[in-house]
């Protein structure tokens, strides 16, 4: 028993401008990257060298 009739409609292919508009609307936007400093393990050696090479405080006589 046929409960509904389907009609096939012929769709014209989208032109490149329409495709760009649709993909732009569907694309997920990325969150902006913050300028906050991040931890870098390779900087640890430099910081340790700066601490060891720092001049010592003068002694009081």
DAHU-V125870 format. One record per helix or strand of 2 or more residues. SS is the DSSP state (helix for helix, strand for strand). FROM is the first residue (numbers start at 1). TO is the last residue. Records with the same first field share a line. If there is no record, write none. Layout:
# DAHU-V125870
SS = FROM-TO + FROM-TO
This chain:
# DAHU-V125870
helix = 16-26 + 43-53
